[in-house]
Amino acid sequence: MENKEKFFEHIEKGYTTKGDFITMGAGMVNGETVNKAFIKVPLKTLNRHGLIAGATGTGKTKTLQVIAENLSKKGIPVLLMDLKGDLSGIAKASPGHPKIDERHEAIGLPFEASGFPVEILSLSEQDGVRLRATVSEFGPVLLSRILDLTVTQEGIVAVVFKYCDDNKLPLLDLKDFKKVLQYATGDGKKEFQEAYGRISTSSTGTILRKIIELEQQGADLFFGEKSFEVDDLTRIDENGNGYINIIRLTDIQDKPKLFSTFMLSLLAEIYATFPEQGDSDRPELILFIDEAHLIFKEASKALLDQIESIVKLIRSKGIGLYFVTQNPTDVPDAVLSQLGLKVQHALRAFTAKDRKAIKLTAENYPDSEFYDTKEVLTSLGIGEALISALDEKGRPTPLAATMLRAPMSRMDVLTKKELNEVLDNSQLLKKYNEEIDRESAYEILNEKIEKAQEKAEKEKAKPAARRSSSRKSTRMNPVVKVLTSATFIRGVLGVLKKVIR
């Protein structure tokens, strides 16, 4: 009892906040939940990014759901990456359950069932608001990072973009980009060489092959118009709740290149578009990246550097990034060190490698007089987690094993009928789902090539016409006709023979 009181004071002191906050649950000690020992995370620190980690089935997705709901209640919009397809239920209120009531009674927090404003987005042909970006918006640097190009190849990509800017050729989709590359070493070789220097056909061939690889993962659906405006992610509904934007990604789990392409494009666009916010009291937008290992899978060093830079810089725009994955080691150290909020669900030790990973994970958390962190990591139950956050002054809060609150919304997917209702009520669906294919680099260059070929054919036809005319006039001249006749030639040859004799 004395230990619980001491722990309560420890938590109350460490998690005191003067500003607005979200409540994650109540602290636990010796395996028991301490009633009203609330774990509070200040809103002003949520743009310092975070991590939700843990073994399969420990409750990571529900933790993500809890944080997203509470942010929405505070009027903060959220973007969720739904790779498993189990987050759409946020649109409907929880039906409740005796175990939920029991959990909240232990926490000391009343349970409130609620649905939330949801927008369903899609990168593919699945139902939802289509997300697209043009190649021009993507830019040469980011495109080169995604394609994992050499320095020489990056230079060629930069030249292609410069040529298109100089000649007012819109680069909208991948077929535009491929057409300009082919033109640079084909019909437009001389034009390119005079203006920008020689371009290697072997280098452009390599770039083209890498673009085709990207297309095979579905990127041709992503590049194009109409471009998605990131400001539409920050909408608030009529009740003051932030929209929860859910991107359905169930069909691209095996396409890490497309996932990385989209994520980097989105983050770069947000960084370029959103104004500097400084040290404000609340974030503008929070993004949750589920199955985060996909964004780092097979990523090149250059791509990892790009991600690290964006993570460091984007928080000044009021944007928080939260990586959801099974093990913290899935996230590179350079990114992991930037994360302020860590929610660590249970890890399982089946092998020596697992035990080593648990030891490394434990070392990422502050020491606590109340826990043996390595032991707690393997003994946490479903819906329980170790939490370390930042207080309002940016200092780490005390480590707390936490009984997490239950989601207010449904912990299940929407039915087909319910999903159609959400889509029918969408204001963005009408705005973005009309596919536009206006005149761009592909069409302009094709027209240019056709005109050049027509001109060349006309020029080629002129000498042939002159030769034909010459032959015709010769046949019409009677003198020439006589001189070239077979009779005249035989006569001359006969005279010559006589002279020779």
Phi, psi and omega per residue, in radians:
M1 nan -0.783 3.137
E2 -1.075 -0.678 3.129
N3 -1.138 -0.655 3.130
K4 -1.171 -0.694 3.120
E5 -1.152 -0.714 3.099
K6 -1.113 -0.707 3.131
F7 -1.149 -0.725 3.134
F8 -1.016 -0.814 3.129
E9 -1.104 -0.696 3.127
H10 -1.065 -0.787 -3.135
I11 -1.232 -0.788 -3.108
E12 -1.047 -0.703 3.133
K13 -1.239 -0.758 -3.072
G14 -1.275 -0.438 -3.074
Y15 -1.979 0.350 3.063
T16 -1.236 2.370 3.130
T17 -2.487 2.409 3.128
K18 -1.513 -0.501 -3.116
G19 -1.559 -2.976 3.139
D20 -1.292 2.687 -3.050
F21 -2.699 2.966 2.954
I22 -2.030 2.535 -3.125
T23 -1.753 2.139 -3.098
M24 -1.493 -0.530 -3.064
G25 2.761 -2.661 3.139
A26 -2.180 2.573 -3.133
G27 -1.188 2.718 3.135
M28 -2.213 2.533 3.035
V29 -2.476 2.411 -3.083
N30 0.951 0.583 3.092
G31 1.398 0.033 -3.129
E32 -1.967 2.475 3.103
T33 -1.393 2.282 3.119
V34 -1.636 1.909 -3.053
N35 -0.945 2.229 3.084
K36 1.154 0.256 2.993
A37 -1.476 1.214 -2.930
F38 -1.220 2.392 3.056
I39 -1.674 1.882 -3.058
K40 -1.918 2.386 3.094
V41 -2.014 2.036 -3.131
P42 -1.085 2.402 3.125
L43 -1.034 -0.613 -3.043
K44 -1.199 -0.236 3.132
T45 -1.771 0.001 -3.044
L46 -1.315 -0.215 3.035
N47 -1.500 0.125 3.080
R48 -1.565 0.197 3.036
H49 1.253 3.002 -3.090
G50 -2.930 3.061 -3.109
L51 -2.392 2.352 2.972
I52 -2.127 1.975 -3.040
A53 -2.283 2.804 3.101
G54 2.707 2.819 -3.117
A55 -1.154 2.834 3.110
T56 -1.001 2.317 3.069
G57 1.482 0.172 -3.116
T58 -1.637 -0.139 3.053
G59 1.926 0.337 -3.114
K60 -1.049 -0.789 -3.076
T61 -1.124 -0.648 3.129
K62 -1.214 -0.585 3.073
T63 -1.134 -0.773 3.063
L64 -0.985 -0.773 -3.134
Q65 -1.079 -0.761 3.140
V66 -1.059 -0.838 -3.112
I67 -1.127 -0.771 -3.132
A68 -1.058 -0.758 3.134
E69 -1.073 -0.827 -3.084
N70 -1.187 -0.566 3.039
L71 -1.160 -0.761 3.119
S72 -1.027 -0.740 3.113
K73 -1.039 -0.531 3.134
K74 -1.525 0.094 3.120
G75 1.405 0.391 -3.136
I76 -1.884 2.068 -3.139
P77 -1.187 2.735 -3.052
V78 -2.389 2.564 3.006
L79 -2.146 2.151 -3.109
L80 -1.995 2.367 3.012
M81 -1.648 1.957 -3.067
D82 -1.804 1.552 -3.111
L83 -1.468 -0.407 -3.117
K84 -1.711 -0.181 3.091
G85 1.355 0.435 -3.072
D86 -2.081 0.431 -3.108
L87 -1.937 -0.136 -3.063
S88 -1.112 -0.394 -3.138
G89 -1.070 -0.209 3.099
I90 -1.012 -0.406 -3.131
A91 -1.238 -0.320 -3.083
K92 -2.063 2.574 -3.134
A93 -1.197 2.584 3.077
S94 -1.094 2.425 3.086
P95 -1.334 -0.136 -3.123
G96 1.424 2.859 -3.133
H97 -2.928 2.527 3.121
P98 -0.957 -0.605 -3.137
K99 -1.201 -0.548 3.073
I100 -1.171 -0.771 3.115
D101 -1.068 -0.711 3.136
E102 -1.119 -0.749 3.122
R103 -1.077 -0.821 -3.092
H104 -1.242 -0.506 3.057
E105 -1.153 -0.703 3.105
A106 -1.149 -0.656 -3.137
I107 -1.253 -0.581 -3.076
G108 1.562 0.467 -3.076
L109 -2.241 2.169 3.136
P110 -1.075 2.494 3.114
F111 -1.585 2.345 3.130
E112 -2.218 2.114 3.106
A113 -1.523 2.393 -3.107
S114 -2.820 2.523 2.958
G115 -1.684 2.939 -3.049
F116 -2.365 2.684 3.111
P117 -1.162 2.198 -3.024
V118 -2.212 2.462 2.985
E119 -2.132 2.202 -3.129
I120 -1.659 2.139 -3.113
L121 -2.000 2.779 -3.125
S122 -2.558 2.505 3.055
L123 -1.677 -0.277 -3.025
S124 -2.097 -2.680 -3.119
E125 -1.555 0.129 3.054
Q126 -1.146 2.755 3.108
D127 -1.085 2.396 3.120
G128 2.522 2.995 3.126
V129 -1.207 2.144 -3.066
R130 -1.287 2.286 3.079
L131 -1.741 2.158 3.127
R132 -2.411 2.793 3.008
A133 -2.577 2.569 3.096
T134 -1.446 2.782 3.101
V135 -1.097 -0.657 3.119
S136 -1.047 -0.749 3.120
E137 -1.150 -0.579 3.137
F138 -1.125 -0.743 3.068
G139 1.492 2.752 -3.066
P140 -1.183 -0.635 -3.083
V141 -1.178 -0.868 -3.106
L142 -1.167 -0.686 3.116
L143 -1.098 -0.716 3.110
S144 -1.128 -0.658 3.121
R145 -1.121 -0.783 -3.130
I146 -1.107 -0.709 -3.107
L147 -1.403 -0.130 3.134
D148 0.990 0.981 -3.073
L149 -1.573 2.771 3.040
T150 -1.345 2.998 3.134
V151 -1.051 -0.742 3.127
T152 -1.090 -0.773 3.135
Q153 -1.170 -0.636 3.061
E154 -1.045 -0.689 3.116
G155 -1.086 -0.679 3.114
I156 -1.134 -0.753 3.102
V157 -1.050 -0.737 3.118
A158 -1.087 -0.702 3.115
V159 -1.120 -0.721 3.115
V160 -1.038 -0.808 3.117
F161 -1.097 -0.716 3.140
K162 -1.119 -0.771 3.122
Y163 -1.026 -0.770 -3.131
C164 -1.156 -0.658 3.079
D165 -1.143 -0.803 -3.099
D166 -1.128 -0.568 -3.063
N167 -1.843 0.204 3.098
K168 0.920 0.855 3.085
L169 -1.827 1.921 3.140
P170 -1.136 2.206 3.043
L171 -1.719 1.682 -3.043
L172 -1.758 -0.892 -3.095
D173 -2.200 -3.124 -3.051
L174 -1.195 -0.502 3.115
K175 -1.178 -0.540 3.040
D176 -1.095 -0.843 -3.092
F177 -1.116 -0.742 3.134
K178 -1.121 -0.668 -3.121
K179 -1.119 -0.739 3.139
V180 -1.155 -0.687 3.094
L181 -1.055 -0.778 3.140
Q182 -1.166 -0.668 3.129
Y183 -1.128 -0.627 -3.080
A184 -1.108 -0.493 -3.133
T185 -2.020 0.181 3.130
G186 -2.120 -1.956 -3.093
D187 -1.099 -0.491 -3.105
G188 -1.753 0.264 -3.064
K189 -0.974 -0.820 -3.119
K190 -1.122 -0.757 3.138
E191 -1.053 -0.802 3.130
F192 -1.132 -0.759 -3.059
Q193 -1.120 -0.691 3.140
E194 -1.169 -0.638 -3.050
A195 -1.613 -0.606 -2.990
Y196 -2.243 -0.026 -3.095
G197 1.667 3.013 -3.073
R198 -1.247 2.430 3.099
I199 -2.027 2.232 -3.077
S200 -1.274 2.271 3.105
T201 -1.194 -0.558 3.129
S202 -1.170 -0.654 3.122
S203 -1.194 -0.767 3.122
T204 -1.143 -0.582 3.082
G205 -1.103 -0.721 3.105
T206 -1.119 -0.762 3.136
I207 -1.087 -0.746 3.133
L208 -1.068 -0.728 3.129
R209 -1.101 -0.664 -3.138
K210 -1.244 -0.553 3.071
I211 -1.187 -0.719 3.104
I212 -1.069 -0.687 3.087
E213 -1.066 -0.702 3.107
L214 -1.159 -0.703 3.118
E215 -1.093 -0.645 -3.122
Q216 -1.142 -0.354 3.074
Q217 -1.596 0.076 3.055
G218 1.741 0.182 -3.079
A219 -1.199 -0.358 3.108
D220 -1.119 -0.408 3.075
L221 -1.355 -0.489 -3.078
F222 -1.426 -0.695 -3.106
F223 -1.461 2.205 3.125
G224 2.616 -2.904 3.138
E225 -2.085 2.658 0.211
K226 -1.575 2.361 -3.110
S227 -1.168 2.454 3.111
F228 -1.359 2.317 3.114
E229 -1.628 2.077 -3.021
V230 -1.127 -0.336 3.081
D231 -1.080 -0.418 3.134
D232 -1.247 -0.163 3.060
L233 -1.429 -0.184 -3.015
T234 -1.870 0.452 -3.091
R235 -1.329 2.618 3.083
I236 -2.082 2.430 -3.132
D237 -1.455 3.126 -3.060
E238 -1.139 -0.302 3.114
N239 -1.662 0.080 3.123
G240 1.503 0.129 3.113
N241 -1.542 2.434 3.080
G242 -1.262 2.478 3.086
Y243 -1.186 2.445 3.010
I244 -1.785 1.863 -3.108
N245 -1.578 2.109 -3.075
I246 -1.970 2.047 3.098
I247 -1.616 2.065 3.137
R248 -1.379 2.033 -3.061
L249 -2.196 0.368 -3.055
T250 -1.097 -0.417 -3.085
D251 -1.728 0.147 3.108
I252 -2.173 0.357 3.122
Q253 -1.062 -0.528 -3.128
D254 -1.693 0.337 -3.139
K255 -2.240 1.165 -3.073
P256 -1.045 -0.532 -3.130
K257 -1.133 -0.741 3.109
L258 -1.152 -0.734 -3.140
F259 -1.072 -0.812 3.118
S260 -1.094 -0.723 3.130
T261 -1.021 -0.862 -3.131
F262 -1.095 -0.829 -3.067
M263 -1.068 -0.807 -3.128
L264 -1.161 -0.676 3.099
S265 -1.079 -0.794 -3.124
L266 -1.099 -0.838 -3.113
L267 -1.125 -0.704 3.123
A268 -1.128 -0.702 3.135
E269 -1.166 -0.723 3.109
I270 -1.092 -0.779 -3.124
Y271 -1.101 -0.684 -3.117
A272 -1.288 -0.489 -3.011
T273 -1.622 -0.754 -3.031
F274 -1.288 2.468 3.112
P275 -1.313 2.754 3.046
E276 -1.083 2.338 -3.076
Q277 -1.886 -0.443 -3.106
G278 1.237 -2.632 -3.076
D279 -1.637 1.303 -3.100
S280 -1.557 3.062 -3.059
D281 -1.529 -0.100 -3.098
R282 -2.749 2.596 3.103
P283 -1.332 2.826 3.096
E284 -1.538 -0.604 -3.056
L285 -2.792 2.442 3.078
I286 -2.092 2.286 3.129
L287 -1.960 2.301 3.069
F288 -1.940 2.130 -3.113
I289 -1.867 1.687 -3.137
D290 -1.309 2.695 -3.082
E291 0.861 0.895 -2.988
A292 -1.071 -0.372 -3.140
H293 -1.054 -0.403 -3.141
L294 -1.140 -0.531 -3.119
I295 -1.290 -0.407 -3.118
F296 -1.805 -0.173 -3.088
K297 -1.111 2.220 3.113
E298 0.999 0.365 3.137
A299 -1.325 2.435 3.114
S300 -1.312 2.938 3.109
K301 -1.067 -0.728 -3.139
A302 -1.091 -0.689 3.138
L303 -1.183 -0.728 3.100
L304 -1.095 -0.683 3.095
D305 -1.082 -0.688 3.132
Q306 -1.120 -0.777 3.131
I307 -1.097 -0.792 -3.141
E308 -1.037 -0.744 3.139
S309 -1.088 -0.764 -3.120
I310 -1.137 -0.734 3.129
V311 -1.044 -0.707 -3.130
K312 -1.191 -0.692 -2.972
L313 -1.566 -0.537 -2.943
I314 -1.248 -0.366 -3.121
R315 -1.153 -0.419 3.104
S316 -1.210 -0.236 3.082
K317 -1.616 0.066 -3.120
G318 1.423 0.397 -3.100
I319 -1.872 2.265 3.070
G320 -1.915 2.358 3.102
L321 -1.944 2.264 -3.132
Y322 -2.163 2.048 -3.120
F323 -1.629 2.245 -3.128
V324 -2.006 2.100 -3.076
T325 -2.743 2.989 -3.080
Q326 -1.323 -0.684 -3.079
N327 -2.334 2.403 3.119
P328 -0.994 -0.457 3.140
T329 -1.210 -0.180 3.050
D330 -1.199 -0.365 -3.108
V331 -1.762 2.257 3.138
P332 -0.989 2.561 -3.102
D333 -0.977 -0.674 -3.111
A334 -1.096 -0.558 3.093
V335 -1.453 -0.731 -3.114
L336 -1.002 -0.629 -3.104
S337 -1.218 -0.232 -3.133
Q338 -1.610 -0.039 -2.978
L339 -1.626 2.150 -3.075
G340 -1.476 -0.765 -3.123
L341 -1.753 2.191 3.090
K342 -2.157 2.152 3.077
V343 -2.031 1.853 -3.041
Q344 -1.897 1.880 3.044
H345 -1.366 3.136 -3.049
A346 -1.080 2.546 2.981
L347 -1.995 2.641 -3.112
R348 -1.919 2.370 -3.126
A349 -1.892 1.553 3.119
F350 -1.717 -0.429 -3.095
T351 -2.323 2.991 3.088
A352 -1.085 -0.623 3.109
K353 -1.122 -0.698 3.096
D354 -1.071 -0.765 -3.118
R355 -1.124 -0.646 3.102
K356 -1.145 -0.711 3.127
A357 -1.131 -0.663 3.114
I358 -1.136 -0.709 3.120
K359 -1.093 -0.759 3.129
L360 -1.145 -0.688 3.127
T361 -1.110 -0.754 -3.136
A362 -1.049 -0.580 -3.120
E363 -1.263 -0.221 3.102
N364 -1.423 -0.112 -3.084
Y365 -1.938 2.630 3.114
P366 -1.150 2.627 3.100
D367 -1.146 2.644 3.113
S368 -2.443 2.404 3.104
E369 -1.267 -0.216 -3.078
F370 -1.707 -0.205 -3.042
Y371 -2.398 2.598 2.778
D372 -1.698 1.771 -2.949
T373 -0.973 -0.748 -3.117
K374 -1.077 -0.678 -3.131
E375 -1.226 -0.737 -3.125
V376 -1.112 -0.648 -3.104
L377 -1.020 -0.541 -3.112
T378 -1.681 -0.109 -3.065
S379 -1.951 -0.048 3.130
L380 -1.131 2.483 3.106
G381 -1.600 3.138 3.099
I382 -1.134 2.318 -3.131
G383 1.379 0.285 3.052
E384 -2.143 2.586 -3.101
A385 -2.758 2.698 2.947
L386 -1.455 2.308 -3.117
I387 -2.172 2.354 2.987
S388 -2.334 2.149 -3.081
A389 -2.191 -2.950 3.045
L390 -2.048 2.444 3.060
D391 -1.449 -3.078 -3.045
E392 -1.105 -0.384 3.114
K393 -1.664 0.140 3.096
G394 1.431 0.223 3.132
R395 -1.620 2.535 3.109
P396 -1.094 2.376 3.077
T397 -1.416 2.878 3.090
P398 -1.045 2.508 3.070
L399 -1.142 2.336 -3.100
A400 -2.419 2.116 2.906
A401 -1.221 2.263 -2.929
T402 -2.238 2.347 2.905
M403 -1.487 1.923 -3.039
L404 -1.379 2.517 3.086
R405 -1.188 2.795 3.140
A406 -1.513 2.658 3.064
P407 -1.068 2.537 3.091
M408 -1.390 -0.394 -3.104
S409 -1.736 3.105 -3.092
R410 -1.160 2.351 3.113
M411 -1.650 0.919 -3.105
D412 -2.844 2.974 -3.087
V413 -1.458 2.816 3.043
L414 -1.310 2.610 3.000
T415 -1.262 2.910 3.123
K416 -1.011 -0.717 3.139
K417 -1.123 -0.775 -3.140
E418 -1.140 -0.669 3.120
L419 -1.113 -0.738 3.119
N420 -1.103 -0.600 3.092
E421 -1.106 -0.768 3.119
V422 -1.080 -0.760 -3.120
L423 -1.182 -0.656 3.129
D424 -1.123 -0.540 -3.127
N425 -1.561 0.008 -3.076
S426 -1.262 2.271 3.060
Q427 -1.449 -0.364 -3.077
L428 -1.535 -0.401 -3.072
L429 -1.030 -0.792 -3.121
K430 -1.179 -0.550 -3.079
K431 -1.263 -0.654 -2.964
Y432 -1.959 -0.206 -3.014
N433 -1.583 0.077 2.994
E434 -1.538 2.073 -3.117
E435 -1.432 2.241 -3.110
I436 -1.945 2.312 3.084
D437 -2.299 1.258 -3.116
R438 -1.388 3.004 -3.128
E439 -1.104 2.229 -3.106
S440 -2.455 -2.873 -3.045
A441 -0.942 -0.690 -3.094
Y442 -1.049 -0.894 -3.099
E443 -1.228 -0.718 -3.098
I444 -1.118 -0.776 -3.140
L445 -1.202 -0.661 3.083
N446 -1.048 -0.744 3.123
E447 -1.138 -0.721 3.121
K448 -1.086 -0.761 3.136
I449 -1.132 -0.743 3.137
E450 -1.084 -0.733 3.128
K451 -1.141 -0.713 3.126
A452 -1.115 -0.680 3.132
Q453 -1.188 -0.703 3.107
E454 -1.090 -0.745 3.127
K455 -1.101 -0.770 -3.138
A456 -1.095 -0.687 3.136
E457 -1.155 -0.659 3.111
K458 -1.153 -0.763 3.122
E459 -1.086 -0.682 -3.137
K460 -1.182 -0.578 -3.101
A461 -1.288 -0.436 -3.080
K462 -1.100 -0.899 3.109
P463 -1.047 -0.644 3.135
A464 -1.117 -0.673 3.126
A465 -1.171 -0.670 3.130
R466 -1.152 -0.743 3.108
R467 -1.078 -0.716 3.134
S468 -1.118 -0.734 3.131
S469 -1.109 -0.702 -3.141
S470 -1.101 -0.788 3.139
R471 -1.106 -0.660 -3.115
K472 -1.167 -0.769 -3.129
S473 -1.156 -0.586 3.109
T474 -1.134 -0.740 3.138
R475 -1.148 -0.540 -3.106
M476 -1.382 -0.342 -3.103
N477 -1.371 2.064 -3.051
P478 -1.189 -0.590 3.121
V479 -1.100 -0.860 3.129
V480 -1.095 -0.642 -3.131
K481 -1.085 -0.733 3.125
V482 -1.174 -0.760 -3.093
L483 -1.136 -0.497 -3.097
T484 -1.754 0.080 -3.112
S485 -1.301 2.671 -3.121
A486 -1.090 -0.661 -3.127
T487 -1.108 -0.793 -3.124
F488 -1.103 -0.773 -3.125
I489 -1.090 -0.755 3.128
R490 -1.097 -0.655 3.130
G491 -1.131 -0.789 3.127
V492 -1.082 -0.795 -3.141
L493 -1.077 -0.617 3.115
G494 -1.156 -0.732 3.082
V495 -1.042 -0.806 -3.125
L496 -1.051 -0.687 3.130
K497 -1.097 -0.739 -3.120
K498 -1.125 -0.730 3.136
V499 -1.079 -0.700 -3.105
I500 -1.149 -0.681 3.140
R501 -1.153 nan nan
